[in-house]
Amino acid sequence: MIALSSDSPPMVEVKNVSVRFNTVEALKDVSLAVDGGNIFGLVGSDGAGKSTLLRLIATMIRPAQGTISISGLNVVTERQKIKNLIGYMPQRFGLYQDLSVEENIDFFMDIFNIPQAQRKIRKDKYLGFSNLLPFMDRLAGNLSGGMKQKLGLACVLVHEPKLLILDEPTNGVDPVSRSEFWEILDNMKQEGMTIMVSTAYLDEGEKCDQLALMHKAVILESSSPALMRQNFANLEEAMIEKIKEVDKGLVDDTFQF
């Protein structure tokens, strides 16, 4: 269990961060704060900057300007300390297809130097959460898409990070596996883990404590799902209207004389 103080600073704090790839502005003056023990979701249009933001927080790339801190540590200057605090699962997580379920999770426990006394406990726990214990001997390459994602999550969780970062982890996964995946996330939240997740599914957005709506490299709104869809029939309608509002404003500005 991860102890959280009620007056503790945000687990993740992003301040005025911008990133540019050649001529493409991937993020523009983005700021947000993620409280410990919450699920924070990123939703929005394709190419909005969600993956870039998660990669920055996961220390994979550096911001061109602005600062990011995790548990008070700067992601650029204190990167090595942060790597022990986070678990990052990109859209294409690197499982070894020719290794079994058990061999994959053993490999990741080797990488994270999990003590021998803890290995069976953690293997049973995270493969148990994932309903993969009956498939320990099956090659990862022979698993279904949903099972592969759950194995990937189990491998990321073995070192019990304080912050879990997931980039569209259920994209293309069947509805039952998506539901099971989110049950695991809810279990981890109950244990005190902080989770950041981008998703293309708005029913998953509803499961988050906080949501940030991203579009064209900026955050349009950050609030609870209930507040975001306030005055709208549902979250999808709220998102579409807010994005259309911004796009119309850009068009109007462009054609003003």
C-alpha positions as MATLAB code, in Angstrom:
seq = 'MIALSSDSPPMVEVKNVSVRFNTVEALKDVSLAVDGGNIFGLVGSDGAGKSTLLRLIATMIRPAQGTISISGLNVVTERQKIKNLIGYMPQRFGLYQDLSVEENIDFFMDIFNIPQAQRKIRKDKYLGFSNLLPFMDRLAGNLSGGMKQKLGLACVLVHEPKLLILDEPTNGVDPVSRSEFWEILDNMKQEGMTIMVSTAYLDEGEKCDQLALMHKAVILESSSPALMRQNFANLEEAMIEKIKEVDKGLVDDTFQF';
ca = [
       0.000    0.000    0.000;
       1.333    3.450   -0.979;
       0.765    5.945    1.819;
      -0.507    9.327    0.656;
      -0.681   12.452    2.786;
      -3.719   14.666    2.337;
      -1.446   17.729    2.083;
       1.116   16.098   -0.212;
       2.063   17.894   -3.451;
       0.784   16.548   -6.782;
       2.297   13.256   -7.914;
       2.795   14.816  -11.371;
       3.158   18.528  -12.094;
       3.560   19.853  -15.633;
       4.266   23.585  -15.985;
       4.203   25.492  -19.284;
       5.685   22.654  -21.314;
       6.224   22.957  -25.052;
       7.736   20.508  -27.536;
       8.472   20.907  -31.233;
       9.531   18.232  -33.747;
      11.095   20.147  -36.661;
       8.208   22.313  -37.916;
       5.503   20.481  -35.937;
       4.440   21.918  -32.603;
       3.573   18.784  -30.600;
       2.758   20.542  -27.308;
       2.145   24.219  -26.666;
       2.401   25.693  -23.164;
       0.770   22.682  -21.459;
       0.206   22.691  -17.693;
      -1.539   20.135  -15.471;
      -1.383   18.553  -12.030;
      -2.171   14.946  -11.104;
      -3.028   14.163   -7.495;
      -1.638   10.999   -5.927;
      -3.895    7.954   -5.855;
      -6.029    9.142   -8.789;
      -6.637    7.926  -12.329;
      -5.947   10.823  -14.702;
      -7.120   10.349  -18.285;
      -6.072   12.040  -21.524;
      -8.668   12.138  -24.293;
      -8.886   14.048  -27.565;
      -8.344   14.015  -31.286;
      -5.636   12.012  -33.052;
      -2.352   13.907  -33.125;
      -3.425   16.143  -30.235;
      -0.203   15.497  -28.287;
      -1.370   12.849  -25.803;
       1.427   10.360  -26.530;
       4.044   13.107  -26.557;
       2.905   14.323  -23.134;
       3.033   10.809  -21.670;
       6.482   10.191  -23.161;
       7.717   13.421  -21.555;
       6.378   12.379  -18.155;
       7.955    8.929  -18.634;
      11.349   10.678  -19.208;
      11.577    9.322  -22.778;
      12.011   12.813  -24.292;
      12.878   16.244  -22.908;
      10.689   19.348  -23.027;
      11.920   22.252  -25.157;
      10.637   24.576  -22.463;
       8.823   24.268  -19.155;
       9.260   21.809  -16.303;
       7.845   18.435  -15.242;
       8.168   16.923  -11.792;
       7.161   13.538  -10.404;
       6.852   13.265   -6.625;
       8.809   16.530   -6.461;
      11.669   15.256   -8.661;
      12.596   16.997  -11.923;
      12.266   14.622  -14.895;
      15.354   16.051  -16.616;
      17.842   16.590  -13.806;
      16.714   13.675  -11.594;
      15.809   11.170  -14.285;
      17.583    8.193  -12.712;
      15.708    8.564   -9.421;
      12.397    8.867  -11.275;
      12.898    5.692  -13.308;
      12.379    3.642  -10.127;
       9.088    5.439   -9.398;
       7.341    4.940  -12.739;
       6.022    2.164  -14.925;
       5.494    3.043  -18.603;
       3.532    1.004  -21.128;
       3.634    2.478  -24.653;
       1.128    1.658  -27.390;
       3.350   -1.163  -28.653;
       4.746   -2.781  -25.549;
       7.809   -4.981  -26.132;
       6.846   -8.472  -25.035;
       9.096  -11.304  -26.194;
       6.846  -13.338  -28.462;
       8.991  -16.501  -28.309;
       9.066  -16.530  -24.494;
       6.274  -17.928  -22.338;
       4.076  -15.818  -20.066;
       6.177  -16.870  -17.072;
       9.483  -16.272  -18.872;
       8.371  -12.762  -19.861;
       7.465  -11.758  -16.320;
      10.656  -13.394  -14.975;
      12.659  -11.347  -17.479;
      11.115   -8.094  -16.278;
      11.706   -9.052  -12.648;
      15.373   -9.546  -13.599;
      15.473   -6.078  -15.187;
      14.000   -4.471  -12.068;
      16.182   -6.530   -9.674;
      13.194   -7.862   -7.744;
      14.477   -9.725   -4.640;
      14.181  -13.507   -4.861;
      11.949  -13.628   -1.771;
       9.418  -11.353   -3.509;
       9.321  -12.993   -6.934;
       6.700  -15.693   -6.400;
       4.504  -13.302   -4.420;
       4.532  -10.683   -7.170;
       4.190  -13.215   -9.968;
       1.139  -14.749   -8.329;
      -0.337  -11.327   -7.594;
       0.018   -9.668  -10.994;
      -0.594  -12.721  -13.164;
      -3.515  -13.478  -10.838;
      -4.975   -9.992  -11.353;
      -4.558  -10.545  -15.078;
      -6.147  -14.029  -15.076;
      -2.959  -15.364  -16.684;
      -1.898  -17.942  -14.080;
      -3.475  -20.810  -16.087;
      -1.423  -19.736  -19.141;
       2.063  -19.538  -17.589;
       3.552  -21.930  -20.185;
       1.892  -20.365  -23.237;
       4.131  -18.393  -25.609;
       3.357  -14.668  -25.577;
       3.069  -14.796  -29.364;
       0.158  -17.225  -29.032;
      -1.886  -15.024  -26.692;
      -4.930  -13.044  -27.796;
      -4.611   -9.263  -28.117;
      -6.312   -8.681  -24.782;
      -4.151  -11.243  -22.995;
      -1.003   -9.687  -24.448;
      -2.016   -6.296  -23.069;
      -2.717   -7.769  -19.643;
       0.654   -9.549  -19.668;
       2.309   -6.276  -20.663;
       0.622   -4.556  -17.741;
       1.687   -7.325  -15.337;
       5.298   -6.928  -16.512;
       5.163   -3.151  -15.931;
       3.664   -3.629  -12.464;
       6.203   -6.122  -11.071;
       8.406   -3.390   -9.581;
       5.302   -1.754   -8.038;
       5.732    1.793   -9.364;
       4.143    4.780   -7.651;
       3.107    6.180  -11.043;
       1.747    4.017  -13.865;
       1.766    5.615  -17.363;
      -0.301    3.907  -20.074;
      -0.600    5.062  -23.690;
      -3.906    3.796  -25.183;
      -3.405    0.368  -23.580;
      -6.764   -1.078  -24.711;
      -6.775    0.191  -28.297;
      -8.170   -2.575  -30.523;
      -8.868   -4.888  -27.575;
     -12.232   -6.660  -27.264;
     -14.820   -5.210  -24.812;
     -14.495   -8.033  -22.247;
     -10.697   -7.705  -22.102;
     -11.024   -3.912  -21.851;
     -13.323   -4.327  -18.866;
     -10.925   -6.792  -17.204;
      -7.991   -4.435  -17.875;
      -9.791   -1.578  -16.122;
     -10.623   -3.827  -13.182;
      -6.873   -4.289  -12.731;
      -6.350   -0.508  -12.880;
      -9.067    0.027  -10.288;
      -7.378   -2.548   -8.020;
      -4.078   -0.697   -8.360;
      -5.764    2.631   -7.615;
      -7.285    1.116   -4.468;
      -3.741    0.194   -3.388;
      -2.709    3.846   -3.739;
      -1.097    3.852   -7.181;
      -1.391    6.952   -9.358;
      -2.327    6.206  -12.976;
      -2.086    8.336  -16.110;
      -3.753    6.854  -19.173;
      -4.631    8.041  -22.664;
      -7.639    6.432  -24.257;
      -9.709    6.521  -27.431;
     -12.743    5.118  -25.589;
     -14.922    7.626  -23.775;
     -16.529    4.959  -21.579;
     -13.002    4.545  -20.178;
     -12.760    8.313  -19.777;
     -15.794    8.098  -17.492;
     -13.825    5.770  -15.193;
     -11.152    8.428  -14.552;
     -11.119   10.778  -11.572;
      -9.833   13.616  -13.760;
      -9.771   14.126  -17.515;
      -7.768   16.429  -19.757;
      -9.209   17.111  -23.208;
      -6.392   17.724  -25.703;
      -6.599   19.169  -29.206;
      -3.932   20.571  -31.514;
      -1.112   20.472  -28.935;
      -3.011   22.192  -26.111;
      -5.274   21.211  -23.216;
      -8.749   22.637  -23.816;
     -10.146   21.603  -20.439;
      -9.115   19.644  -17.366;
     -11.801   18.570  -14.906;
     -13.785   15.591  -13.693;
     -15.784   13.667  -16.347;
     -19.019   14.855  -14.689;
     -18.027   18.525  -14.973;
     -16.707   18.091  -18.508;
     -20.035   16.730  -19.780;
     -22.120   19.138  -17.716;
     -24.874   20.664  -19.905;
     -24.306   17.999  -22.574;
     -26.022   14.676  -23.223;
     -22.781   12.734  -22.798;
     -18.987   13.039  -22.765;
     -18.672   12.507  -26.525;
     -21.014   15.399  -27.312;
     -19.182   17.624  -24.838;
     -15.807   16.836  -26.442;
     -17.021   17.375  -29.989;
     -18.629   20.717  -29.153;
     -15.541   22.014  -27.342;
     -13.258   20.990  -30.220;
     -15.604   22.521  -32.814;
     -15.690   25.742  -30.781;
     -11.898   25.988  -30.842;
     -11.618   25.112  -34.537;
     -14.286   27.680  -35.448;
     -12.420   30.300  -33.443;
      -9.214   29.517  -35.343;
     -11.018   29.796  -38.694;
     -12.667   33.077  -37.671;
      -9.291   34.495  -36.581;
      -7.689   33.410  -39.868;
     -10.268   35.145  -42.048;
     -10.629   38.396  -40.102;
      -9.658   41.463  -42.115;
];
